[in-house]
Amino acid sequence: MFASSAIDWPNHAAANLSLDLSTASPSGAAPRLFELSGGVYRPDGSRVAAGARVEAFVGETLCRHASVRTGVFEGYLLHVVGPDSIPGCHADATITLRVDGALAKETIGNGGPAPRSFDLTVR
């Protein structure tokens, strides 16, 4: 659920609020995102260390970056933005990914639904 506009919030802890919900604009005012997440591996199958930078490109345009993390979830979580956020991040385009500057073997199109998991392997 997303908001279509911001509201002022009072300085005290309690407030009464009336909301209207609609399916006509399910993304609200939020720009379109394509969410990718999964493990990040070296060619030998070992995990890439936490802190490695994961970047998503459409052509030469950087459309988002994240880092590999560890803990309850080990891997990356990346929200690739579209052209309404960064002009060169065209919709229905191929996303190439880099890990600490090295190309990942995998690419993906950002036009359909995002996969539940999208593991990356560094070349």
BELDA-V197681 format. One record per residue. N is the residue number from 0. RES is the residue in one small letter. SS is DSSP state (H for helix, E for strand, C for the rest). PHI is phi in whole degrees, 0 to 359 (NA if undefined). Layout:
N&RES&SS&PHI  N&RES&SS&PHI
//
This chain:
0&m&C&NA  1&f&C&232  2&a&C&272  3&s&C&269  4&s&C&200  5&a&C&277  6&i&C&234  7&d&C&286  8&w&C&250  9&p&C&292  10&n&C&286  11&h&C&264  12&a&C&284  13&a&C&254  14&a&C&204  15&n&C&261  16&l&C&218  17&s&C&242  18&l&C&238  19&d&C&249  20&l&C&254  21&s&C&214  22&t&C&264  23&a&C&292  24&s&C&225  25&p&C&295  26&s&C&267  27&g&C&57  28&a&C&270  29&a&C&289  30&p&C&290  31&r&C&295  32&l&E&232  33&f&E&237  34&e&E&270  35&l&E&238  36&s&E&204  37&g&E&164  38&g&C&278  39&v&E&231  40&y&E&233  41&r&C&279  42&p&C&302  43&d&C&277  44&g&C&94  45&s&C&282  46&r&E&286  47&v&C&287  48&a&C&295  49&a&C&302  50&g&C&97  51&a&C&299  52&r&E&274  53&v&E&248  54&e&E&238  55&a&E&246  56&f&E&238  57&v&E&246  58&g&C&63  59&e&C&262  60&t&E&270  61&l&E&284  62&c&E&255  63&r&E&166  64&h&E&217  65&a&E&209  66&s&E&227  67&v&C&288  68&r&E&231  69&t&C&233  70&g&C&127  71&v&C&300  72&f&C&244  73&e&C&249  74&g&E&150  75&y&E&239  76&l&E&224  77&l&E&228  78&h&E&254  79&v&E&280  80&v&E&275  81&g&C&254  82&p&C&293  83&d&C&285  84&s&C&258  85&i&C&225  86&p&C&309  87&g&C&281  88&c&C&270  89&h&C&300  90&a&C&287  91&d&C&57  92&a&C&242  93&t&E&274  94&i&E&262  95&t&E&257  96&l&E&237  97&r&E&233  98&v&E&238  99&d&C&48  100&g&C&89  101&a&E&269  102&l&E&296  103&a&E&275  104&k&E&294  105&e&E&274  106&t&E&230  107&i&E&207  108&g&E&275  109&n&C&261  110&g&C&267  111&g&C&250  112&p&C&291  113&a&C&286  114&p&C&289  115&r&C&297  116&s&C&216  117&f&C&222  118&d&C&288  119&l&E&242  120&t&E&236  121&v&E&287  122&r&C&288
//
